[in-house]
Every structure is written in structure tokens, then in C-alpha cells.
Amino acid sequence: MIDRQICFIIPAYNEQKTILNVIQGVEKFGHVIVIDDCSNDKTHEILSKLKIYKIRNKTNLGYGLSLNIGLKKAYELNMKFAITLDADGQHDVNDVIKIKNLLFSGNTIAYGKRKFLPRFSEKIFSFYTSYFYNISDPLCGLKGYNLEDCWDLGILDENNQIGAKTLLNCRRKKLKIQQLEINHIIRTDKPRFGGFFNANLKILKTLILLVLNDLLRLFKISK
């Protein structure tokens, strides 16, 4: 039975092989919002046959901005909760439902922790946030949000790399968050969103901004 309070936000780019299975795995639990990031395979054709919320970007905007578009749609639909997940089938639907249950039990954010981080930039980011925030995988794509609590915590900021900024803001404000170790299914082909260089560059840029903001915050406190 569909819960009218919750939606699942799925950015997708050229995921014709997996997108249908991902949608079918979660659509029985809530609304589905798919942001097609100007795919040039059959992703758009598959989505056009489904009774879900579909948004197609006119140009390729990337994962982060596509995620923001989906969150804005959730706001327009007056959703209370939103769960973001990837379209490539790497997230186990059982873990998605566990994230949902953690949200319903009162957490502001529930987020996945992967066993393996594929990019060196993610490992550096994780090292920093583990040490200073006790958050070991802030860049996992599987996250659940209590939207009412998160709108003022940078959830639509363009520098909110896969929700990491909102997660860290929740930690600073000592809001209730919960980590879940997930069964992360490693994809056999190359990631669709961003090449190796661009993806690492974006993550490192976000990390630099985070460090600078933390230093500025410490400077203000010490004055």
C-alpha cells in the first residue's frame, strides 16, 4: 500500500537496464519521482509508460542538480519524507525499506554506509567527516530525509554533494540521525553520472568548502 507521506527520488542517466527494476522495488511503498537527466538511451521511453512522477531535464545537469530538482518536486507535493536512491540497482530494496522505517521512528536523516568506497576522493572525504563528525560515509546515495526538518539545512544548496551538507548540518545541530550498514551492490560497468575526473573534482571541491567553513566557524567561536 502506498504511503502518501513518502516519496522515492531517483536521478537517472542512461539506465535502461536497471531503472524499471529499481522503480518496481519501491513503488509499492510510496510515490516515485524520477529525474531523467537527458538520457540518450531507452530510459525516457521506459519511463513514459509508467504512472509515476517523471521529470526530464532538457540538458544533462548531473547527479546533484537532478537530485535538487527531485527534492523541489517533493516539496511541491507536500511530502513529509523523501528517500534518495540510485537508478543503477546498487541499492538493495530491503535497505531502502529499513531507511524508511528509521525515518518513521523519528530520525531527521537516515543514511546508508557502504562497505567499499569506489573513489579516492570519497575516501578522503570520509576520513575527514569520520574524524570530525563521526560520520563515515556522507556521500552514500541512499539517504532518507524528514523534509520538514531539513528545508533550512541546505538541502537544496548546489554544493550539497549527494546530501552531505544537510547531513553534517544535522550533526552540528544535534538532530537525530541514524546510520545503516547497507548491502551495496557493485556495478559491473562504468558509472553514468560524471566521468572519473569530474566526479573526483566535484567531491574534492565540496571537501575544501567544508574544511574552509569549519575553520571559519572555529575562528568565530574563538573570538
N, C-alpha and C positions, 0 to 999 in steps of 0.2 A: 504493500500500500504506500502510495506517495505521501511523504510528509511535506505539507505546504510551507513549512518554515525554512526548509533547507534546499540549497542548490549545489550542483557539482559543476565547477568551471574547468573547462578542458581546452587549452590552446592547442591548435593542431596545424602542422605544416607538412604536407605530403605524407600522410599516414594512412593511406588507403588500405594497407594490410591489417591494421590493428584498430582503427577508430571505431568500427561497428562493435567489436567485442568489448571495448572499453565502455562505450555508452550502454550497451546491454547489461553490463555488470553492475551499473549504478542507477539506472533509470527507474528501477522499482522502488528506490528509497527516497527519491526527491526529484526536483526539477534538474534538467541538464542544460547547460549553456556551453555551446562550442563556438570558439572563435577560430574560424578558418583564416589563417594568415596568408591569404592569396596563394593557396596551393595550386600547383600545375599538374597534379596527377588526378585521380578519380575521387579524392576526398570530398570535393564540393558536390559531385554527383551523388555520392553515398548519402551525404547529409541532407540533400534536397528531398529525399524520400522519407525522412524521419520527422516525427511530431515532437520536436524539441526546439529550444531557442537557439537559432543559428545566426551568427554574425560573420560576414565575410569582409575582411579588410581589402580595400581597393589596391593597396600596395603591401609589400612584405614589411611588417613593422618590427618583427622579432618577438621573442617569448614574453619579455617583460611588459611591453606596451599592450600586447594581446591579452595578457593577464589582467591589466588595468581595465581594459575595455569590458572584460567579463565581470569584474567586480563592480563597475559602474552599472552594468545591466542588473546585477543582483540588487543593488541599491534601488534602482527604478522599480523593481518587482517587489520591494519591501520585504526581502528575505531577511530572516534573523541570523541564519548561519550559512556559511559558504565553505566548501571544501575544494581546493585546487588539486588537480592531478594531471599527469602527463598522458598524452594520446598514444604513446608508443607501447603501452601494455606492460611497462616496467613495474607498475604498482599493483599489488595483489588486492583484489576487491575485498578480501577479508580484512586487510589492514585499513582500507578506506572506511569500512563499517565500524571498525574499532575507533578510528578517529572521530566518526560521527557520535559514537557513544560517549567519548571523552568530552566532546562539546556539550552534549545534552546533560552531562553530570556537573556542569558548572565551570569548565575551563574557558578562559578567554581565547587561548590558542592551544591546539593540539597539533603536534608536528612529528613527522617521521624521522628516524635516524637510520641511515643506510650503513651496511656493513663495509662497504667499499666506496671510496670517493674517486671518481674517474679522472678528474683534472687536478694538476698540481696546484692551481690557484685555489681550488676548493679546499685542499689540504692545508694550505697556508691560512686561509680564511677561518677554517675550523680550529686550527691551533690557537689563533688569536681569541676567538669567541669562547673556546673551551677554558682558556686561562682566565679571562677577564669576566666572562658572563656565565660560565658553567653550562654553555650550550654547544654541543659538539657537532651538530650538522644543521646549521641555519639555512643552508641552501637546498635542502631537500624539497623537491617539488610538491610533495604530499603534505599539505597543511590544511587545518581547519580553523575557521575564524568565527567568533561571536561578533558579527558585524556591528552591532550596537556599541560594543566596547572598543572597536578598532578604528572607527572612522576618523578619530582625532590622533591616531598614532602613526600617520604616514603611510597608510595602506595604499593610497593612490599616487604616492611620490614616484617619479620616474627613476629615482635612484634606489627604490625599494626592491633590490635584486631578489626576485623569487620570494618576496615577503620577509626577507631577513631583517630589514629595518623595523618593521612593525613588531616582529618577534623580540628584537632586542629592546625596543621601547617598552614592551610589556614587562620584560625583565627589570628594566630600570624602575618602573612604577610599581614593581612587586605585585603585579596582577597574576592570577592563577594560570599557569601554563603547564602542559604535560607533554613529555617526550615518549614516543613509542618506537621501539626497535621493529623495523619492518623487513619483510621479505622482498628485497629489491631484485627484480629480475633483470639481469644484464642483457641488453640488446646485442644482437649479433652484427648489425650493420651500423653505419655511422649515424650520430645524432643529426636531426633535421635542422634544429634551431641553432644557427650560428656555426661557423667553422671553428676549428681548434684555436686559432689565433684570436679571433674576435671574442669568443666565449671567455677565454682566459683573461683577455684585456678588460672586458666589462667587469669581471669578478674582482680583479686586482684594483680597478678604479674604485669600485664600491668599498673595498677594504681600506684604501687610502683615505677616502672620505670619512669612513668610520673612525679610523685612528685619529684623524685631524679633529673631528667632532669630540672625541673622547678627551683629547688633550686640551681642547678649548674649554670643555666642561670642567676639567680638573683645575685649569688656570682660574676660572671664575670662582670656583669653590675656595681656592687658596687665598683669594684677595680679601 
